[in-house]
Amino acid sequence: ILQGCSTFSFFWGNDNFQLAENNFNLGNYNKAIEYYSAVIAQDSAQINNDDNLQESFFRRGISYSKVNKFEASSYDFDLLLNLKKLFLLKRDTILFLQAYNEMKLYNFEKALQNIDEAIQLDSNVKFVDFKSDILMNKGYYYNRNNDFENAKNAFESAIPYSRTIQPHIELVKIYLTDSNIS
């Protein structure tokens, strides 16, 4: 039955897709990127109508992130987030992964926007914890750059989302480092 379906025969009969999936599952992310890119190049115009093509962009985005190519990963996730319809992928998961990329690129406000939207879609504890992580990383970034006031604000913002005492510890360190903070 499924072999009559063009999507099935295109992807599951597609050597590049098979190779991409195998390499992805083995953690060979650079090779997976190569093969997912070949699949995407064959028919990227069909992304609005094809769940497997969307999956190729999604997994290539994850693969890019795994090899620290966060801008390339963000491109794939942004493309997916701008689609009118996602088939098998969940928008909140893509937002979560995109928030991670933005955090790694020091785009903290964009990361926070993405994670807030993910939390609105699903108040999963994982998403709420990650908001704390973003705010903590924002604080560390400001602290490394001797911007203690913004670091203090970021750490204070992390407190309601954190299930650890880490934001409190970081605030104490800032108070000990810079006595000019009121």
C-alpha positions in Angstrom: 0.0 0.0 0.0 2.7 2.5 1.0 4.8 2.0 -2.0 2.1 3.7 -4.1 2.6 6.8 -2.0 5.1 9.2 -3.7 6.5 10.5 -0.4 7.1 7.0 0.8 8.9 5.9 -2.4 10.9 9.2 -2.6 12.2 9.1 1.0 12.4 5.4 1.9 13.6 4.6 -1.6 16.1 7.5 -1.3 19.6 6.3 -0.5 20.6 9.8 0.7 17.7 9.8 3.2 18.6 6.3 4.4 22.3 7.3 4.8 21.4 10.5 6.6 19.2 8.7 9.1 21.9 6.0 9.7 24.6 8.6 10.2 22.3 10.7 12.4 21.5 7.7 14.6 25.2 6.8 14.9 26.1 10.3 15.9 28.0 11.0 12.6 26.5 14.4 12.4 28.8 15.9 9.7 28.0 13.0 7.4 24.3 13.3 8.3 24.4 16.9 7.3 25.9 16.0 4.0 23.2 13.4 3.2 20.2 15.5 4.6 21.5 18.4 2.4 21.4 16.1 -0.6 17.8 15.1 0.2 16.8 18.7 0.7 18.4 19.8 -2.5 16.3 17.3 -4.5 13.0 18.8 -3.6 13.1 21.6 -1.0 10.2 23.4 -2.7 7.8 20.7 -1.3 8.6 21.5 2.3 5.0 22.8 3.0 3.5 19.5 1.8 5.9 16.9 2.9 6.5 15.7 6.4 9.6 13.7 5.5 11.2 16.8 4.0 10.4 18.8 7.1 12.0 16.0 9.1 15.1 16.3 7.0 15.4 20.0 7.8 14.7 19.3 11.5 17.3 16.6 11.8 19.9 18.6 9.8 19.2 21.5 12.2 19.9 19.2 15.1 23.0 17.8 13.4 24.3 21.4 12.8 23.8 22.2 16.4 25.7 19.0 17.5 28.7 20.2 15.5 28.5 23.7 16.9 27.2 25.3 13.7 24.5 27.2 15.5 23.8 29.8 12.7 23.2 27.0 10.1 21.0 25.2 12.7 19.0 28.4 13.3 18.4 28.8 9.6 16.8 25.3 9.4 14.7 25.8 12.5 13.6 29.3 11.4 12.5 27.9 8.1 10.4 25.3 9.9 8.9 27.8 12.4 7.8 30.0 9.5 5.8 27.2 7.8 2.0 27.4 7.9 1.7 23.7 8.8 4.0 21.3 10.6 3.2 17.7 10.1 4.9 15.4 12.6 7.1 18.0 14.3 6.0 19.9 17.3 6.4 23.6 17.3 7.3 23.8 21.0 10.2 21.3 20.4 11.6 23.4 17.5 11.3 26.6 19.6 13.2 24.8 22.4 16.0 23.8 20.1 16.1 27.3 18.5 16.3 28.9 21.9 19.4 26.7 22.6 21.0 27.9 19.3 20.2 31.6 20.1 21.7 31.2 23.6 24.9 29.7 22.1 25.1 32.7 19.7 24.6 35.1 22.7 21.2 36.2 21.3 19.6 36.0 24.8 16.5 38.1 24.1 15.7 35.9 21.0 16.4 32.8 23.1 14.0 34.0 25.8 11.3 34.8 23.2 11.6 31.3 21.8 11.5 29.5 25.1 8.6 31.7 26.4 6.6 30.7 23.3 7.5 27.1 23.8 6.3 27.4 27.5 3.0 28.9 26.3 2.5 25.9 24.0 3.5 23.3 26.6 4.5 24.2 30.2 6.8 21.2 30.2 9.3 21.3 33.1 12.1 20.9 30.7 11.2 24.2 29.0 10.9 26.1 32.3 14.2 24.7 33.5 15.8 25.8 30.2 14.5 29.3 30.7 16.5 29.4 33.9 19.5 28.1 32.0 19.2 30.9 29.4 19.0 33.5 32.1 21.9 32.0 34.0 24.0 32.0 30.8 23.0 35.6 30.1 24.2 36.4 33.7 27.5 34.6 33.1 28.0 36.5 29.8 27.4 39.9 31.5 29.5 38.9 34.5 32.5 37.9 32.2 32.2 41.3 30.6 32.2 43.1 33.9 28.6 44.3 33.4 27.6 43.5 37.0 24.3 45.3 37.0 23.0 43.3 34.0 24.5 40.1 35.4 22.7 40.7 38.7 19.4 41.4 36.8 19.8 38.2 34.8 20.5 36.0 37.9 17.6 37.6 39.7 15.3 36.8 36.8 16.5 33.2 36.8 15.4 32.6 40.4 11.7 31.9 39.8 12.5 29.4 37.1 15.3 27.6 38.8 15.0 24.5 41.0 18.5 25.0 42.3 20.2 27.6 44.5 22.7 28.4 41.7 21.2 31.9 40.8 21.5 32.8 44.5 25.2 31.7 44.6 26.0 33.8 41.5 24.3 36.9 43.0 26.4 36.5 46.1 29.6 36.3 44.0 28.6 39.5 42.2 27.9 41.3 45.4 31.4 40.2 46.6 33.0 41.3 43.3 31.4 44.7 42.9 30.2 46.6 45.9 28.8 49.4 43.8 25.6 47.4 43.0 22.7 48.8 44.9 
